[in-house]
Amino acid sequence: MLTISILVFFGGEVQGQIFASRRSDLPGKESAVEQHYMQQSVRTPTLPSTLSFAGEKIPLENFDTRESLERELMVNMFWHSQTIFIIKHTSRFFPTIEAILKKNKIPDDFKYLCVAESGLQQVVSSAKAVGFWQLMPATGKELGLEINDEVDERYHIEKSTKAACRYLQKSYDLFGSWTLAAASYNMGARGLTQQIERQKSISYHDLRLNDETSRYLFRILALKLIISDPQKYGFYIPLNEMYPPYRYKEVAVSTPVPSWADFAIRHNTNYKILKLLNTWLRDVSLANRNNRTYYIKIPEAGFRENAYNSNKSNSYTNGGNQN
């Protein structure tokens, strides 16, 4: 007689996994895997003994700091679909973001701020903040981005990351702290300055801020911990299931483009894939009245069909740095 055991572990490790065994093998003869998961239950995360952000120590000895980190770890550990989705995208986008942060002398940890802002998706907030770095229209323009009906460089991964670097460096120069620079990114430099003056403290961890900004750094830290060591927090994702980076060439365009669909066909691709690689192109055409030069990403021949063929490994990812 065949017996089916359905074992569900809500820590991210196993959900709805089914084991089959013969009645003759039972009782007392469960497999090692079965025995392991039978002993599991919903659990609180294991907090690290030490932790830093951009080289600045996080005071985990403080009960409030510790509990704030634990809260955000639990949120992201048990939001399985979203966290898996994020981890799988790190292999596609982190190499680009990491290189730009490094070139602009911004600490590597700020790539996790980008994750906290958008989940590495080209999202639009209710306040009309846009893109990976969730830049508002006025802020984007102040940072040198082109924003209009045809082109919105807040969607341009490379250019928006460079703009975010400029903002973060300016904030660090103002506050002298990378944790405060991160807080400033969330609530604005003016609001943060007011709170520092009112509360007479220059430490993020000693400031009483609005709920979103109070949680902000800990959301970033939780994502850092999980992405850096997914298996520790119950996420087992094979390397060959990580999303591959886009492979493309760039074509310079300095004239009007009457139809991006026709342009795509001339370059042996289609409108859908052209827009996927160039999300900052916001219309079906480009007037380009000022004859600016734009660089359009064109997928390499065969990339769409063979993107996953280069990585046959079935080992598990051990962090967000796949470059």
MARTOR-241392 format. One record per residue (C-alpha): residue in three letters; x, y, z; residue number from 1. Coordinates in Angstrom, 3 decimals, always signed. Layout:
+------+----------+----------+----------+-----+
! code !       px !       py !       pz ! pos !
+------+----------+----------+----------+-----+
!  ala !        X !        Y !        Z ! NUM !
...
+------+----------+----------+----------+-----+
This chain:
+------+----------+----------+----------+-----+
! code !       px !       py !       pz ! pos !
+------+----------+----------+----------+-----+
!  met !   +0.000 !   +0.000 !   +0.000 !   1 !
!  leu !   +1.335 !   +3.443 !   -0.970 !   2 !
!  thr !   +1.220 !   +6.211 !   +1.650 !   3 !
!  ile !   +1.527 !   +9.866 !   +0.714 !   4 !
!  ser !   +2.898 !  +12.378 !   +3.221 !   5 !
!  ile !   +2.580 !  +16.074 !   +2.448 !   6 !
!  leu !   +5.108 !  +18.088 !   +4.403 !   7 !
!  val !   +4.876 !  +21.858 !   +4.386 !   8 !
!  phe !   +7.592 !  +24.049 !   +5.900 !   9 !
!  phe !   +6.870 !  +27.767 !   +5.862 !  10 !
!  gly !  +10.471 !  +28.899 !   +6.229 !  11 !
!  gly !  +11.036 !  +29.046 !   +2.523 !  12 !
!  glu !  +12.739 !  +25.657 !   +2.384 !  13 !
!  val !   +9.918 !  +23.297 !   +1.475 !  14 !
!  gln !   +6.344 !  +24.099 !   +0.616 !  15 !
!  gly !   +3.920 !  +21.406 !   -0.430 !  16 !
!  gln !   +6.603 !  +18.793 !   -1.082 !  17 !
!  ile !   +5.155 !  +15.278 !   -1.408 !  18 !
!  phe !   +6.869 !  +12.121 !   -0.240 !  19 !
!  ala !   +5.673 !   +8.658 !   -1.217 !  20 !
!  ser !   +6.503 !   +5.489 !   +0.681 !  21 !
!  arg !   +5.300 !   +1.916 !   +0.912 !  22 !
!  arg !   +3.272 !   +0.840 !   +3.958 !  23 !
!  ser !   +5.785 !   -1.960 !   +4.406 !  24 !
!  asp !   +8.496 !   +0.661 !   +4.995 !  25 !
!  leu !   +6.571 !   +2.178 !   +7.899 !  26 !
!  pro !   +6.428 !   +2.903 !  +10.771 !  27 !
!  gly !   +9.760 !   +4.240 !  +11.974 !  28 !
!  lys !  +11.404 !   +4.103 !   +8.570 !  29 !
!  glu !  +10.938 !   +7.622 !   +7.280 !  30 !
!  ser !  +13.719 !   +8.913 !   +5.059 !  31 !
!  ala !  +16.270 !  +11.319 !   +6.481 !  32 !
!  val !  +14.685 !  +14.136 !   +4.472 !  33 !
!  glu !  +11.230 !  +13.302 !   +5.850 !  34 !
!  gln !  +12.515 !  +13.155 !   +9.411 !  35 !
!  his !  +14.267 !  +16.482 !   +8.978 !  36 !
!  tyr !  +11.192 !  +18.322 !   +7.756 !  37 !
!  met !   +8.838 !  +16.606 !  +10.188 !  38 !
!  gln !  +10.834 !  +18.310 !  +12.923 !  39 !
!  gln !  +10.569 !  +21.738 !  +11.338 !  40 !
!  ser !   +8.095 !  +24.437 !  +12.221 !  41 !
!  val !   +7.608 !  +28.119 !  +11.563 !  42 !
!  arg !  +10.621 !  +29.775 !  +13.123 !  43 !
!  thr !  +12.088 !  +33.179 !  +13.827 !  44 !
!  pro !  +15.181 !  +34.111 !  +11.831 !  45 !
!  thr !  +18.677 !  +33.689 !  +13.160 !  46 !
!  leu !  +20.199 !  +37.120 !  +13.596 !  47 !
!  pro !  +23.903 !  +37.648 !  +12.915 !  48 !
!  ser !  +26.230 !  +38.404 !  +15.799 !  49 !
!  thr !  +27.614 !  +41.447 !  +13.972 !  50 !
!  leu !  +26.352 !  +43.473 !  +11.044 !  51 !
!  ser !  +27.379 !  +46.589 !   +9.149 !  52 !
!  phe !  +26.031 !  +48.837 !   +6.439 !  53 !
!  ala !  +28.525 !  +50.541 !   +4.126 !  54 !
!  gly !  +31.209 !  +49.972 !   +6.742 !  55 !
!  glu !  +29.138 !  +51.444 !   +9.579 !  56 !
!  lys !  +28.422 !  +49.131 !  +12.517 !  57 !
!  ile !  +24.799 !  +48.299 !  +13.287 !  58 !
!  pro !  +24.283 !  +48.308 !  +17.103 !  59 !
!  leu !  +22.572 !  +44.929 !  +17.442 !  60 !
!  glu !  +23.264 !  +45.023 !  +21.172 !  61 !
!  asn !  +20.401 !  +47.543 !  +21.410 !  62 !
!  phe !  +17.068 !  +45.730 !  +21.850 !  63 !
!  asp !  +15.187 !  +48.139 !  +19.587 !  64 !
!  thr !  +17.724 !  +47.789 !  +16.774 !  65 !
!  arg !  +17.690 !  +44.019 !  +17.093 !  66 !
!  glu !  +13.904 !  +43.798 !  +17.023 !  67 !
!  ser !  +13.664 !  +46.158 !  +14.046 !  68 !
!  leu !  +16.005 !  +43.948 !  +12.027 !  69 !
!  glu !  +14.166 !  +40.796 !  +13.075 !  70 !
!  arg !  +10.856 !  +42.272 !  +11.910 !  71 !
!  glu !  +12.137 !  +42.984 !   +8.407 !  72 !
!  leu !  +13.853 !  +39.603 !   +8.180 !  73 !
!  met !  +10.569 !  +37.877 !   +9.007 !  74 !
!  val !   +8.674 !  +39.928 !   +6.432 !  75 !
!  asn !  +11.084 !  +39.013 !   +3.657 !  76 !
!  met !  +11.695 !  +35.404 !   +4.744 !  77 !
!  phe !   +8.018 !  +34.581 !   +4.596 !  78 !
!  trp !   +7.127 !  +36.633 !   +1.520 !  79 !
!  his !   +8.355 !  +33.703 !   -0.507 !  80 !
!  ser !   +7.296 !  +34.615 !   -4.036 !  81 !
!  gln !   +8.614 !  +38.172 !   -3.935 !  82 !
!  thr !  +11.909 !  +37.268 !   -2.287 !  83 !
!  ile !  +12.579 !  +34.425 !   -4.736 !  84 !
!  phe !  +11.728 !  +36.780 !   -7.592 !  85 !
!  ile !  +14.240 !  +39.316 !   -6.268 !  86 !
!  ile !  +17.030 !  +36.776 !   -5.761 !  87 !
!  lys !  +16.590 !  +35.433 !   -9.294 !  88 !
!  his !  +16.889 !  +38.965 !  -10.713 !  89 !
!  thr !  +20.131 !  +39.796 !   -8.888 !  90 !
!  ser !  +22.175 !  +37.797 !  -11.389 !  91 !
!  arg !  +20.710 !  +39.892 !  -14.207 !  92 !
!  phe !  +21.070 !  +43.375 !  -12.774 !  93 !
!  phe !  +23.588 !  +43.393 !   -9.910 !  94 !
!  pro !  +26.698 !  +43.251 !  -12.132 !  95 !
!  thr !  +25.652 !  +46.480 !  -13.863 !  96 !
!  ile !  +24.652 !  +48.244 !  -10.635 !  97 !
!  glu !  +27.751 !  +47.088 !   -8.733 !  98 !
!  ala !  +30.109 !  +48.384 !  -11.441 !  99 !
!  ile !  +28.487 !  +51.828 !  -11.452 ! 100 !
!  leu !  +28.485 !  +52.093 !   -7.646 ! 101 !
!  lys !  +32.163 !  +51.141 !   -7.581 ! 102 !
!  lys !  +33.119 !  +53.622 !  -10.308 ! 103 !
!  asn !  +31.318 !  +56.402 !   -8.411 ! 104 !
!  lys !  +32.839 !  +55.404 !   -5.055 ! 105 !
!  ile !  +29.466 !  +54.592 !   -3.493 ! 106 !
!  pro !  +29.526 !  +51.593 !   -1.086 ! 107 !
!  asp !  +28.390 !  +48.323 !   -2.631 ! 108 !
!  asp !  +25.689 !  +47.910 !   +0.042 ! 109 !
!  phe !  +23.580 !  +50.530 !   -1.732 ! 110 !
!  lys !  +22.592 !  +47.953 !   -4.325 ! 111 !
!  tyr !  +20.321 !  +46.587 !   -1.595 ! 112 !
!  leu !  +18.739 !  +50.032 !   -1.253 ! 113 !
!  cys !  +17.827 !  +49.703 !   -4.922 ! 114 !
!  val !  +16.237 !  +46.314 !   -4.142 ! 115 !
!  ala !  +14.292 !  +47.795 !   -1.228 ! 116 !
!  glu !  +13.032 !  +50.609 !   -3.447 ! 117 !
!  ser !  +11.795 !  +48.579 !   -6.390 ! 118 !
!  gly !  +12.519 !  +44.861 !   -6.091 ! 119 !
!  leu !  +14.677 !  +45.357 !   -9.224 ! 120 !
!  gln !  +11.564 !  +46.135 !  -11.249 ! 121 !
!  gln !  +10.624 !  +49.170 !  -13.329 ! 122 !
!  val !   +7.777 !  +50.097 !  -11.018 ! 123 !
!  val !   +5.803 !  +53.309 !  -10.616 ! 124 !
!  ser !   +4.748 !  +54.327 !   -7.112 ! 125 !
!  ser !   +1.485 !  +56.004 !   -6.127 ! 126 !
!  ala !   +3.517 !  +59.214 !   -5.743 ! 127 !
!  lys !   +4.784 !  +58.808 !   -9.351 ! 128 !
!  ala !   +8.312 !  +57.814 !   -8.382 ! 129 !
!  val !   +9.720 !  +55.710 !  -11.195 ! 130 !
!  gly !  +12.202 !  +52.968 !  -11.952 ! 131 !
!  phe !  +14.720 !  +50.871 !  -10.062 ! 132 !
!  trp !  +15.732 !  +53.828 !   -7.891 ! 133 !
!  gln !  +12.226 !  +55.321 !   -7.554 ! 134 !
!  leu !  +13.098 !  +58.856 !   -8.583 ! 135 !
!  met !  +10.496 !  +61.609 !   -8.596 ! 136 !
!  pro !  +10.269 !  +63.762 !  -11.753 ! 137 !
!  ala !  +11.770 !  +66.893 !  -10.164 ! 138 !
!  thr !  +14.568 !  +64.927 !   -8.505 ! 139 !
!  gly !  +15.381 !  +63.096 !  -11.714 ! 140 !
!  lys !  +15.664 !  +66.345 !  -13.651 ! 141 !
!  glu !  +17.809 !  +67.916 !  -10.919 ! 142 !
!  leu !  +20.148 !  +64.934 !  -11.233 ! 143 !
!  gly !  +20.497 !  +65.414 !  -14.976 ! 144 !
!  leu !  +18.021 !  +62.896 !  -16.367 ! 145 !
!  glu !  +15.900 !  +63.564 !  -19.451 ! 146 !
!  ile !  +12.204 !  +63.148 !  -18.650 ! 147 !
!  asn !   +9.493 !  +63.782 !  -21.219 ! 148 !
!  asp !   +6.755 !  +61.957 !  -23.134 ! 149 !
!  glu !   +9.219 !  +60.134 !  -25.401 ! 150 !
!  val !  +12.206 !  +59.540 !  -23.130 ! 151 !
!  asp !  +12.264 !  +58.941 !  -19.384 ! 152 !
!  glu !  +15.755 !  +58.126 !  -18.194 ! 153 !
!  arg !  +14.506 !  +57.198 !  -14.749 ! 154 !
!  tyr !  +13.818 !  +53.857 !  -16.461 ! 155 !
!  his !  +17.377 !  +53.734 !  -17.836 ! 156 !
!  ile !  +19.233 !  +51.352 !  -15.515 ! 157 !
!  glu !  +22.698 !  +52.773 !  -16.093 ! 158 !
!  lys !  +21.751 !  +56.455 !  -16.136 ! 159 !
!  ser !  +19.367 !  +56.231 !  -13.171 ! 160 !
!  thr !  +22.007 !  +54.400 !  -11.140 ! 161 !
!  lys !  +24.517 !  +57.144 !  -11.887 ! 162 !
!  ala !  +21.905 !  +59.723 !  -10.858 ! 163 !
!  ala !  +21.283 !  +57.864 !   -7.588 ! 164 !
!  cys !  +25.037 !  +57.866 !   -6.969 ! 165 !
!  arg !  +25.098 !  +61.642 !   -7.327 ! 166 !
!  tyr !  +22.246 !  +61.975 !   -4.832 ! 167 !
!  leu !  +23.839 !  +59.589 !   -2.329 ! 168 !
!  gln !  +27.245 !  +61.266 !   -2.512 ! 169 !
!  lys !  +25.643 !  +64.660 !   -1.944 ! 170 !
!  ser !  +23.758 !  +63.271 !   +1.059 ! 171 !
!  tyr !  +26.904 !  +61.709 !   +2.496 ! 172 !
!  asp !  +28.760 !  +65.006 !   +2.112 ! 173 !
!  leu !  +25.925 !  +66.697 !   +4.012 ! 174 !
!  phe !  +25.439 !  +64.202 !   +6.854 ! 175 !
!  gly !  +28.819 !  +62.443 !   +7.054 ! 176 !
!  ser !  +27.151 !  +59.044 !   +7.410 ! 177 !
!  trp !  +26.076 !  +56.425 !   +4.885 ! 178 !
!  thr !  +23.207 !  +55.252 !   +7.091 ! 179 !
!  leu !  +21.892 !  +58.823 !   +7.212 ! 180 !
!  ala !  +22.428 !  +59.105 !   +3.460 ! 181 !
!  ala !  +20.164 !  +56.065 !   +3.076 ! 182 !
!  ala !  +17.554 !  +57.609 !   +5.396 ! 183 !
!  ser !  +17.773 !  +60.843 !   +3.411 ! 184 !
!  tyr !  +17.064 !  +58.904 !   +0.221 ! 185 !
!  asn !  +13.780 !  +57.805 !   +1.755 ! 186 !
!  met !  +12.546 !  +60.954 !   +3.522 ! 187 !
!  gly !  +14.548 !  +63.740 !   +1.905 ! 188 !
!  ala !  +17.472 !  +65.783 !   +3.185 ! 189 !
!  arg !  +15.323 !  +68.636 !   +4.503 ! 190 !
!  gly !  +13.082 !  +66.415 !   +6.609 ! 191 !
!  leu !  +16.024 !  +64.461 !   +8.009 ! 192 !
!  thr !  +17.900 !  +67.649 !   +8.858 ! 193 !
!  gln !  +14.874 !  +68.935 !  +10.772 ! 194 !
!  gln !  +14.692 !  +65.756 !  +12.848 ! 195 !
!  ile !  +18.422 !  +65.829 !  +13.605 ! 196 !
!  glu !  +18.127 !  +69.414 !  +14.838 ! 197 !
!  arg !  +14.991 !  +68.698 !  +16.899 ! 198 !
!  gln !  +16.294 !  +65.531 !  +18.524 ! 199 !
!  lys !  +19.931 !  +66.636 !  +18.848 ! 200 !
!  ser !  +21.276 !  +63.340 !  +17.548 ! 201 !
!  ile !  +23.361 !  +62.473 !  +14.498 ! 202 !
!  ser !  +22.833 !  +58.694 !  +14.636 ! 203 !
!  tyr !  +20.136 !  +57.010 !  +12.553 ! 204 !
!  his !  +19.704 !  +54.464 !  +15.328 ! 205 !
!  asp !  +18.949 !  +57.152 !  +17.936 ! 206 !
!  leu !  +16.471 !  +59.124 !  +15.839 ! 207 !
!  arg !  +12.712 !  +58.733 !  +16.098 ! 208 !
!  leu !  +11.538 !  +58.999 !  +12.500 ! 209 !
!  asn !   +8.335 !  +58.283 !  +10.619 ! 210 !
!  asp !   +7.405 !  +54.616 !  +10.391 ! 211 !
!  glu !   +8.586 !  +54.140 !   +6.812 ! 212 !
!  thr !  +12.013 !  +55.682 !   +7.361 ! 213 !
!  ser !  +12.398 !  +53.949 !  +10.736 ! 214 !
!  arg !  +11.987 !  +50.613 !   +8.952 ! 215 !
!  tyr !  +13.877 !  +51.608 !   +5.819 ! 216 !
!  leu !  +17.463 !  +50.761 !   +6.742 ! 217 !
!  phe !  +16.393 !  +47.492 !   +8.360 ! 218 !
!  arg !  +14.516 !  +46.496 !   +5.206 ! 219 !
!  ile !  +17.746 !  +47.095 !   +3.290 ! 220 !
!  leu !  +19.757 !  +45.100 !   +5.821 ! 221 !
!  ala !  +17.295 !  +42.202 !   +5.781 ! 222 !
!  leu !  +17.531 !  +42.021 !   +1.999 ! 223 !
!  lys !  +21.322 !  +42.158 !   +2.239 ! 224 !
!  leu !  +21.389 !  +39.208 !   +4.635 ! 225 !
!  ile !  +18.967 !  +37.070 !   +2.616 ! 226 !
!  ile !  +20.447 !  +37.801 !   -0.816 ! 227 !
!  ser !  +24.005 !  +37.303 !   +0.454 ! 228 !
!  asp !  +23.175 !  +33.896 !   +1.959 ! 229 !
!  pro !  +19.808 !  +32.646 !   +0.642 ! 230 !
!  gln !  +20.113 !  +29.106 !   +1.991 ! 231 !
!  lys !  +20.617 !  +30.334 !   +5.542 ! 232 !
!  tyr !  +17.145 !  +31.871 !   +5.341 ! 233 !
!  gly !  +15.484 !  +28.950 !   +3.585 ! 234 !
!  phe !  +15.813 !  +29.852 !   -0.107 ! 235 !
!  tyr !  +17.306 !  +27.167 !   -2.355 ! 236 !
!  ile !  +17.574 !  +28.436 !   -5.917 ! 237 !
!  pro !  +19.651 !  +26.492 !   -8.488 ! 238 !
!  leu !  +22.156 !  +28.611 !  -10.395 ! 239 !
!  asn !  +20.680 !  +27.465 !  -13.690 ! 240 !
!  glu !  +17.352 !  +28.992 !  -12.636 ! 241 !
!  met !  +18.806 !  +32.436 !  -11.947 ! 242 !
!  tyr !  +17.803 !  +34.995 !  -14.576 ! 243 !
!  pro !  +20.619 !  +35.505 !  -17.119 ! 244 !
!  pro !  +21.968 !  +39.005 !  -17.819 ! 245 !
!  tyr !  +20.786 !  +40.532 !  -21.069 ! 246 !
!  arg !  +23.293 !  +40.172 !  -23.888 ! 247 !
!  tyr !  +23.148 !  +42.985 !  -26.397 ! 248 !
!  lys !  +24.979 !  +45.421 !  -28.628 ! 249 !
!  glu !  +24.310 !  +49.160 !  -28.732 ! 250 !
!  val !  +23.341 !  +51.165 !  -31.795 ! 251 !
!  ala !  +23.841 !  +54.937 !  -31.775 ! 252 !
!  val !  +20.813 !  +56.971 !  -32.891 ! 253 !
!  ser !  +21.087 !  +60.738 !  -33.421 ! 254 !
!  thr !  +18.163 !  +61.316 !  -35.792 ! 255 !
!  pro !  +14.380 !  +61.029 !  -35.454 ! 256 !
!  val !  +12.944 !  +57.512 !  -35.389 ! 257 !
!  pro !   +9.465 !  +57.460 !  -36.994 ! 258 !
!  ser !   +8.687 !  +53.949 !  -35.744 ! 259 !
!  trp !  +10.444 !  +51.864 !  -33.107 ! 260 !
!  ala !   +8.631 !  +48.819 !  -34.480 ! 261 !
!  asp !  +10.237 !  +49.340 !  -37.904 ! 262 !
!  phe !  +13.560 !  +50.091 !  -36.233 ! 263 !
!  ala !  +13.351 !  +46.798 !  -34.316 ! 264 !
!  ile !  +12.581 !  +44.805 !  -37.482 ! 265 !
!  arg !  +15.550 !  +46.369 !  -39.289 ! 266 !
!  his !  +17.753 !  +45.177 !  -36.441 ! 267 !
!  asn !  +16.406 !  +41.603 !  -36.468 ! 268 !
!  thr !  +14.337 !  +41.846 !  -33.299 ! 269 !
!  asn !  +10.790 !  +42.966 !  -32.447 ! 270 !
!  tyr !   +9.092 !  +45.862 !  -30.696 ! 271 !
!  lys !   +8.471 !  +43.866 !  -27.500 ! 272 !
!  ile !  +12.110 !  +42.893 !  -26.974 ! 273 !
!  leu !  +13.383 !  +46.320 !  -28.022 ! 274 !
!  lys !  +11.205 !  +47.964 !  -25.369 ! 275 !
!  leu !  +12.169 !  +45.334 !  -22.771 ! 276 !
!  leu !  +15.845 !  +46.230 !  -23.184 ! 277 !
!  asn !  +15.151 !  +49.962 !  -23.500 ! 278 !
!  thr !  +12.322 !  +50.676 !  -21.061 ! 279 !
!  trp !  +13.285 !  +54.358 !  -21.027 ! 280 !
!  leu !  +11.823 !  +54.730 !  -24.534 ! 281 !
!  arg !   +8.276 !  +55.758 !  -23.656 ! 282 !
!  asp !   +6.588 !  +56.211 !  -27.027 ! 283 !
!  val !   +6.252 !  +54.413 !  -30.351 ! 284 !
!  ser !   +8.572 !  +56.918 !  -32.047 ! 285 !
!  leu !  +11.273 !  +59.485 !  -31.297 ! 286 !
!  ala !  +11.099 !  +63.077 !  -32.603 ! 287 !
!  asn !  +14.625 !  +63.900 !  -31.373 ! 288 !
!  arg !  +14.301 !  +67.552 !  -32.331 ! 289 !
!  asn !  +17.635 !  +68.401 !  -30.680 ! 290 !
!  asn !  +19.501 !  +65.620 !  -32.504 ! 291 !
!  arg !  +20.743 !  +64.068 !  -29.298 ! 292 !
!  thr !  +22.639 !  +60.807 !  -29.513 ! 293 !
!  tyr !  +20.966 !  +57.845 !  -27.839 ! 294 !
!  tyr !  +22.363 !  +54.339 !  -27.512 ! 295 !
!  ile !  +19.764 !  +51.663 !  -28.166 ! 296 !
!  lys !  +20.283 !  +48.124 !  -26.889 ! 297 !
!  ile !  +19.766 !  +45.423 !  -29.511 ! 298 !
!  pro !  +19.753 !  +41.795 !  -28.308 ! 299 !
!  glu !  +22.578 !  +39.564 !  -29.508 ! 300 !
!  ala !  +21.556 !  +37.092 !  -32.182 ! 301 !
!  gly !  +20.052 !  +34.015 !  -30.559 ! 302 !
!  phe !  +19.977 !  +35.440 !  -27.035 ! 303 !
!  arg !  +16.197 !  +35.252 !  -26.677 ! 304 !
!  glu !  +16.102 !  +31.572 !  -27.581 ! 305 !
!  asn !  +19.312 !  +30.452 !  -25.880 ! 306 !
!  ala !  +19.587 !  +32.660 !  -22.802 ! 307 !
!  tyr !  +19.587 !  +29.705 !  -20.393 ! 308 !
!  asn !  +21.774 !  +27.348 !  -22.398 ! 309 !
!  ser !  +25.083 !  +28.723 !  -21.149 ! 310 !
!  asn !  +24.538 !  +27.702 !  -17.523 ! 311 !
!  lys !  +23.882 !  +24.006 !  -16.996 ! 312 !
!  ser !  +24.953 !  +23.939 !  -13.352 ! 313 !
!  asn !  +22.410 !  +22.627 !  -10.873 ! 314 !
!  ser !  +24.311 !  +23.889 !   -7.831 ! 315 !
!  tyr !  +22.638 !  +26.502 !   -5.657 ! 316 !
!  thr !  +23.252 !  +30.207 !   -5.642 ! 317 !
!  asn !  +25.176 !  +31.315 !   -2.574 ! 318 !
!  gly !  +24.559 !  +35.021 !   -2.815 ! 319 !
!  gly !  +23.713 !  +37.998 !   -4.952 ! 320 !
!  asn !  +27.131 !  +38.472 !   -6.512 ! 321 !
!  gln !  +26.977 !  +36.440 !   -9.676 ! 322 !
!  asn !  +29.409 !  +38.471 !  -11.792 ! 323 !
+------+----------+----------+----------+-----+
